[in-house]
Amino acid sequence: MVSSLIRFSRSLAPRWLLIAAAAFLLSMFFLIGNLYTSQVELRQNADSRLVSIGEARATEINDFLTERRQAAARLAGSEDISNYFSNLDLGMSVKYGLFANLAAIEGRFQATLDQEKYQGQATYLRLGFFDRNGVAQVDVGSSSAAASSPARNNLAEPSIQIDDKRRLIVASAPVLQKGKIRGKVETVSSLNLLSSLVATNDLGQPREFLLGDDGEVLLPIEREHSAVATQGPSLAALPSGRIHALSNLSAPELKGYLALRSPVAGTRLSLLRLAGEDELYGRTLSPASVFYLGLFAIVLFMLAIGFERMRQNAARLQIKFVESNRHRAELAENNLALSQEIRRREAIEADLHRQSEALDKSNSELRIAAAAFNAQEGMIVTDTKGVILSANRAFVSLTGYAVEELVGQTARLFRSHRRDAEFYRGMWNSVQLTGGWQGDMSLRTKSGENCARWLTISAVKDETGEVTNYIGSYYDTSKLKHAEEKIQELAYFDQLTGLPNRVLLIDRVRQALNANIRSKCYGALLFIDLDNFKTLNDSLVPTFLGT
């Protein structure tokens, strides 16, 4: 057996170079295949990262514009505007009642204009309130920022418009009164507020441009004959969500750049992001370079075959050469093994250091979470099915249940019957769709009493984005409700006599009129006139106040 192995090894000895070349070729093919796969994955990851950054930027711009629409809707639904139309329907004129309403609306608009800031700049340039005929009833702010397009008073929901020429953002919201459109509220902001959301770094890093649908560069303000400005229509026509090379454009300044266009939802705007190929992928080999490297390995293999034939002509010298190569290979293998062992131990030490830091950070976060959980407000933690896993001391004190009685139960244990099942289904649907919910909630304690609290439900997600738990926080709103009741009393009752005042009378008359309209019935209003009431009031009230 041993002699056969010796003979076999001797037969292979003259061909060791050919065998080594074949092994080298196989190893090169394996390494080149892995290199090609890694380069493709690296480029795909870089593309995905650039697309996600572009989408995030576009989402930030869309959130800003959505906030402007919502702000216009909040102003349109304010109580001051509702009171104005209520008094207008009662027949009041500007001189005898509506002037106070318009002054209140103007005061609210002026306060909003002064207080609302975005990135240290004034959010609005102008705020306007128009009736259904398009006549401005209240106009606050710069008159030069008035919208150039004709007013539309038939819009059924808040809208946003971009004035490219004047660089303005115009948000409009209808004023609804009893289901009818009675006018609109219009807010005007500067387009330059979006500058903070558009990266304007040097060409050494990716750049961003805000484009209109016609390709006009809105942000940053470009020179008239810059490459991006002149090629704006072509760039705005690029398919969205994909990275495109700009080698086919006529502008030489953009050669070698990659472009990504991300549309801003709900608008005619889009965000253009430019990056050089070296900036995006780094100085890595392209797939074509890896292919040529494989061809180079094949050439080396062919040269090895040629050298093998030449070596056969000098067999004796080759034997000594093989022996020396064997010793050299053993030494290289030992050095390689030693280097690998050193790298392995360094990697283990680095991993242990990272794990130790992560453990310290986790302990710190757990201590902070424990302190927050044991705050003064009641809190519970549930699983995804609503089963209670834990409750803090404030919640135990609030409900009267012990922690052992709460764990394993659901919120039905202390659910009040003041809400129907449809309300709770809607609440949990909102939690599952949006990840949270907040609103007034009535709790039933262990003793059977009901107490009002403001409930906030928040979802806890893991690293993959899956919901693992829900946290419910119960805030005491009794002082707020008491203040609301006091405001209601001051609004509808006279402070001196405690009798209902004129505002309550008008509200009750309006309710009676609405009830008659719905039931198609008639009603009567009895008006009693007291003679000499002013004389009686002037003579007796001071005496009453003195006593």
C-alpha angles and dihedrals in degrees: 000000000000093000091052091054091049092052091047092051091048090052090053096044096082090053099046093115092055091048091048091049091052091049090048090050092051092047090048091051089050093048093044091050091052091045092051092049093048092049092051091048091047091054092046091051091048090050091049091049092051091047092049091049091050092048091048091052091048090048091053090053091047090050090053092051091045089053089053091053092047091048090053089049091051091052091047090052095047120130092239093062091044090053090049093057092042091056090042090055089051089059100254118155129218090257097051106039116332092075090069091050092050090047090052091049091048090049091052091047092048092049090050091048092051100040105038109092132171119194089342094307130106108268096210134041096187139005122198138182117202131185122228091273091060094251113144110239095174124018118175127177137022114355090208089065094063115132113262095209119083115268116261113206098173097073112128098202139020115288139184129218130187116215100205096185097049094032094234135143110216118193119187131188129181121241107229121198118179091341094309130108108244100170141310144261119226127195123192122201133175117259087221089076087079091061091092089057094053117074112227102182125149120280088263087079133036114290129209131211130187109222133192121224089264092054097257112151106236099172133059098024103248130198112265094246100037118131095249093047094050093045093042097114092050092047092048089053093058113116110260126244095025133094115240131190114233095211092112095058121101093231109097091199090067097049112122094022129119121216133204122189117201116185119222106235117245095013141078090244130105134187117232117201121191126196135165118241092242090048093051101039102020124225095313131139117270120230089254091056090052089052092053089049088058090051088052090054090053090051089052090052091053091050089051090057089052092050090049092059091048090049092057088066091062103041097153095052089045093058091060089044091052092050093052090046090052092056090045091050092050091051090048091050091050091048090047092049091049091049091048091050091050091050091046092053092046090051091050092050092048091048091050090050091051092048091050092051091046090050092051090049091048091051091050091049091048091053091050091047091050091051091049092046092054093052124130093266119082114256135178132185121213137177123245091278094055096255110148114244100173143355132195128235093260092058092046090052091047098051100030092230121125119237090250090055092051101045111092093018129103131230089269087082092074100021114135120227091226089091124061126227092258090062093054092046090053091047094054092043088056091048092051094045101041103021095242149043137192134186147110115312132180117218126204111215126212090263091056097254122135121225127184119233137166107243124206118186119194129182121230114213132193128226092282093053095253118140111246104168144002125226119206119197121192116202125194109243099169094110091049092050090048089053090049091052090049091051090049090052093049091048098051106028134059112250094217103046101018090230124136112273134216094275091058090046091053091047093051092046089051091050090050091050092050091049091051091050092052095045094037091231134131130241138190132226117209114209115192118197117203115206117229091005092142091054091048092047094048093048101043104034095065090048090050092049091049093054 
